[in-house]
Amino acid sequence: MKLTRKGYIPRLIDNIIEENLKIFGAISIEGPKWCGKTWTALNHSKSVTYLNNTADNFREKHLAEMDVNLVLDKEKPQLIDEWQEVPAIWDAVRFKCDQDSEKGKYILTGSSVPVTDKIHHSGAGRICRMNMYTMSLYESRDSSGDVSLKDLFENKVKNKLVNKVELKRLAELIVRGGWPEAINISTAGAMKITRSYIDAVLDKDIVEIDGVKRDKEKMEMLLKSLARNESTISNNNVLIKDLYDNITEDDVTISRNTITDYLDVLNRLHLIENQNSFMYRIRSRLNVGKNPKRHFIDPSLGCAVLNITPEKLINDLETFGLYFEALCERDLRIYAESIGAKLYHYRENDTGIEVDSIIEIADGEYGAIEIKLGSNKEEEAAASLKRFYNLAEVKPKFMCIICGLYDAVIKRPDGIYVLPITALKP
């Protein structure tokens, strides 16, 4: 019998987990703390070993540290939660998978990436690594799912009226985030959860991840710079300048190596996620921007760092637009990966032609998406998509404008779809 918890809300990754358990000896579900990894893994497990560093789990962690085989003998599939607490687990699971052809024996979950020199084998071919994120609007039931990403690729979307979300509600969805614990509580309560997350990162996680003592104040400044540059294509020089602008004259020890190290820590904690540049066959030989677009794993983290409330977003529409873009691209990443696709952005430096989001499916076909908070920017977005279309050697399968404030799904005479993010699903 599976160990599914009462009240579990199904996630899009559930189907992918079931599929991969039939193909691989083990899977590893990786993502930020509190995104729901454990509950989702329990939904597919018949036994569990908890290794997170708490008093209740001390015995099993101690046994694993003495001999990992002592904790790998339970009913399969066996969940090993927070396996990175005992890094030797990885190699032991890989070895167990080599012993026979049985599939779906172990499910590993991890909230951080351990130091690589403690792991001797990649696990390729035996352990399937999977990314898990916070909940999309469709998963949290804040999107009606009237339109699917698959239907956009197959040109099956029909014009229809849909519910229009209010500006205040959009702001609340951004600030609340997709954390399972925050879905059914007040916005004020959700903001406290996210702020406590940031505090835990600064007080504990940045040291506990590898035992290296890091400057809490500098890390907080870096988080503020990342939050200020949310959804922008800003390289490390921008972040360094932000930090230098906020330090005293007698504290000039911030270097490029420090920034690189701190960004690596945030990556290993699964707190930031870069949206890479799309470089598929484009006719122009002009210089294509290769810098990724920067995102927190969930827009609520940036809001917590900058103390952004729904009211502050409404009173600062420029920031609102950037964080709305982050919300949409969080969901687009989740939807894309659930259908085996990848999320990119496109920008050409010399001409200024850019597309907010590119979704490429496995066969190389792709869709181009512009994101605008208000419908008053529809024509501007359409013009940008058309410029890109004229440049592209291989034409996009579809073009779409995602709006925040919109009450319909339509296909314009020029073939461009327009729809609200609160009507989208995979």
Residue pairs with C-beta under 8 A, 6 or more apart in sequence:
1 46
2 42
2 43
2 44
2 45
2 46
3 42
3 43
3 45
3 46
3 47
3 48
3 79
4 42
4 43
5 39
5 42
5 43
8 39
8 40
8 42
8 43
9 135
9 139
9 140
9 180
9 183
10 43
10 139
11 36
11 40
11 132
11 135
11 139
12 136
12 138
12 139
12 334
12 335
12 338
12 426
13 29
13 40
13 130
13 132
13 338
14 40
14 43
14 44
15 338
16 130
16 337
16 338
17 27
17 29
17 40
17 41
17 44
17 107
17 130
18 44
20 27
20 128
20 130
21 27
21 44
21 77
21 103
21 104
21 107
22 103
22 104
23 103
23 128
24 97
24 103
24 104
24 125
24 126
24 127
24 128
25 93
25 96
25 97
25 102
25 103
25 104
25 105
25 106
25 126
25 127
26 93
26 94
26 96
26 97
26 104
26 105
26 106
26 107
26 108
26 123
26 126
26 127
26 128
27 104
27 106
27 107
27 108
27 127
27 128
27 129
27 130
28 83
28 107
28 108
28 109
28 110
28 123
28 127
28 128
28 129
28 130
29 37
29 40
29 41
29 107
29 108
29 109
29 110
29 130
29 132
30 37
30 109
30 110
30 111
30 113
30 129
30 130
30 131
30 132
30 270
31 37
31 111
31 131
31 132
31 133
31 270
31 297
32 111
32 133
32 134
32 269
32 270
32 271
32 297
32 298
33 111
33 197
33 200
34 179
34 180
34 181
34 193
34 197
35 132
35 133
35 134
35 135
35 178
35 179
35 180
35 297
36 132
36 134
36 135
36 180
37 109
37 110
37 111
37 132
38 79
38 81
38 109
39 180
40 132
41 79
41 81
41 107
41 109
42 48
42 79
44 77
44 79
44 107
45 77
45 78
45 79
45 107
46 74
46 75
46 76
46 77
46 78
47 74
47 75
47 76
47 77
47 78
47 79
48 74
48 78
48 79
48 80
48 81
49 60
49 64
49 71
49 72
49 74
49 78
49 79
49 80
49 81
50 56
50 57
50 60
50 81
50 82
51 57
51 60
51 61
51 64
51 71
51 80
51 81
51 82
51 83
51 85
51 86
51 89
52 81
52 82
52 85
53 61
53 85
60 71
61 85
61 86
63 70
63 71
64 70
64 71
64 86
64 88
64 89
65 86
68 86
68 88
68 89
68 92
69 92
71 80
71 89
72 78
72 80
72 89
72 92
72 93
72 96
72 106
76 102
76 104
76 105
76 106
77 104
77 105
77 106
77 107
78 105
78 106
78 107
79 106
79 107
79 108
79 109
80 89
80 93
80 106
80 107
80 108
80 109
81 109
82 109
82 110
82 111
83 89
83 90
83 93
83 108
83 109
83 110
84 110
84 111
84 112
84 113
84 114
87 114
87 115
87 118
87 119
88 118
89 108
90 108
90 119
90 121
90 123
90 127
91 119
91 120
91 121
93 105
93 106
93 108
93 123
93 126
93 127
94 121
94 123
94 126
94 127
96 105
96 106
97 105
97 106
97 126
97 127
98 126
106 127
108 127
111 269
111 270
112 205
112 209
112 268
112 269
112 270
113 267
113 268
113 270
114 210
115 210
123 129
131 337
133 178
133 273
133 297
133 298
133 330
133 333
133 334
134 177
134 178
134 179
134 180
134 297
134 298
134 330
135 178
135 179
135 180
135 183
136 143
136 178
136 330
136 331
136 334
136 335
137 143
137 173
137 178
137 327
137 331
137 421
137 422
137 424
138 145
138 331
138 335
138 424
138 425
138 426
139 178
139 334
140 178
140 183
142 173
142 422
143 331
143 421
143 422
143 423
143 424
143 425
144 162
144 163
144 422
144 423
145 423
145 424
145 425
146 160
146 162
146 409
146 419
146 423
147 157
147 409
147 419
147 423
147 424
147 425
148 424
148 425
148 426
149 332
149 335
149 336
149 339
149 341
149 359
149 367
149 424
149 425
149 426
150 339
150 426
151 157
152 367
152 397
152 398
152 400
152 417
153 361
153 365
153 367
153 397
153 398
155 398
157 409
157 411
157 417
157 419
158 409
159 408
159 409
159 410
159 411
160 408
160 409
161 407
161 408
162 406
162 407
162 408
162 409
162 419
162 420
162 422
162 423
163 407
163 422
163 423
164 405
164 406
164 407
164 420
165 404
165 405
165 420
165 422
167 314
167 404
167 405
168 310
168 314
170 324
170 327
170 373
170 404
170 405
171 310
171 311
171 313
171 314
171 320
172 187
172 310
173 327
174 299
174 300
174 303
174 310
174 313
174 320
174 323
174 324
174 326
174 327
175 187
175 190
175 191
175 194
175 300
175 303
175 308
175 309
175 310
175 313
176 182
176 183
176 187
176 190
176 191
176 300
177 190
177 194
177 298
177 299
177 300
177 301
177 303
178 298
178 300
178 330
179 190
179 193
179 194
179 197
179 298
179 300
181 193
182 189
182 190
182 193
182 194
182 300
185 193
187 310
190 300
191 300
191 303
191 304
191 309
194 300
194 301
194 303
194 304
195 304
197 301
197 304
198 223
198 301
198 304
198 305
201 219
201 223
201 269
201 271
202 216
202 219
202 220
202 223
203 216
205 269
206 214
206 216
206 219
206 262
206 265
206 269
207 213
207 214
209 265
209 268
209 269
210 265
214 261
214 262
214 265
218 243
218 254
218 258
218 262
219 262
219 265
220 305
221 242
221 243
221 246
221 247
222 239
222 243
222 259
222 262
222 263
222 266
223 266
223 305
224 242
224 246
224 305
224 306
225 238
225 239
225 242
225 243
226 239
226 266
226 272
226 294
226 296
226 302
226 305
227 296
227 301
227 302
227 303
227 305
227 306
228 242
228 306
229 238
229 239
229 242
229 294
230 294
230 295
230 296
230 299
230 302
230 322
230 323
230 326
231 293
231 294
231 295
231 322
231 323
231 325
231 326
231 329
232 293
232 294
232 322
233 289
233 291
233 292
233 293
233 294
233 345
233 347
234 291
234 294
235 291
236 256
236 259
236 260
236 263
239 259
239 263
240 254
240 256
240 259
243 254
243 259
244 252
244 254
247 254
263 272
266 272
270 297
271 296
271 297
271 301
272 294
272 295
272 296
272 297
273 295
273 296
273 297
273 333
274 292
274 293
274 294
274 295
275 292
275 293
275 294
275 295
275 329
275 333
275 343
275 344
275 345
275 357
276 292
276 344
276 345
277 288
277 289
277 290
277 291
277 292
277 344
277 345
277 346
277 347
278 344
278 345
278 346
278 355
278 358
278 360
278 366
279 288
279 290
280 358
280 360
280 364
280 366
280 394
281 393
281 394
282 288
282 348
282 391
282 392
282 393
283 391
283 392
283 393
284 348
284 351
284 391
286 348
286 349
286 350
286 351
287 348
287 349
287 350
288 347
288 348
288 349
289 347
289 348
289 349
292 345
293 329
293 345
295 326
295 329
295 330
296 302
296 326
297 330
298 330
299 323
299 326
299 327
299 330
302 308
302 323
302 326
303 309
303 313
303 323
308 319
308 323
312 319
313 319
313 320
313 323
314 320
317 373
320 373
321 372
321 373
324 371
324 373
324 404
325 356
325 371
327 421
328 356
328 357
328 371
328 402
328 421
329 343
329 356
329 357
329 371
331 421
331 424
332 343
332 357
332 359
332 369
333 343
334 426
335 424
335 425
335 426
336 342
336 343
336 359
336 426
337 343
338 426
339 361
339 426
340 361
340 362
341 359
341 360
341 361
341 362
342 359
342 360
343 357
343 358
343 359
344 357
344 358
344 359
344 360
345 354
345 355
345 356
345 357
345 358
346 353
346 354
346 355
346 358
346 368
346 388
347 353
347 354
347 355
348 354
348 391
351 387
351 391
353 384
353 387
353 388
353 391
354 384
354 388
355 368
355 369
355 370
355 384
355 385
355 388
356 369
356 370
356 371
357 368
357 369
357 370
357 371
358 366
358 367
358 368
358 369
358 396
359 366
359 367
359 369
360 366
364 394
365 397
366 396
366 397
367 396
367 397
367 398
367 399
367 400
368 385
368 388
368 389
368 396
368 398
368 399
368 400
369 399
369 400
369 401
369 402
370 381
370 382
370 384
370 385
370 400
370 401
370 402
371 381
371 401
371 402
372 378
372 380
372 381
372 401
372 402
372 403
372 404
373 403
373 404
373 405
374 403
374 404
374 405
375 403
375 405
375 406
375 418
377 403
378 401
378 403
378 418
381 401
382 401
382 412
382 414
382 416
385 399
385 401
385 416
386 414
388 396
389 395
389 396
389 399
398 417
399 415
399 416
399 417
400 416
400 417
400 418
400 419
401 416
401 417
401 418
401 419
402 419
402 420
402 421
402 424
403 418
403 419
403 420
403 421
404 420
404 421
405 420
406 418
406 419
406 420
407 420
408 418
408 419
409 417
409 418
409 419
409 420
409 423
410 417
410 418
410 419
411 417
412 418
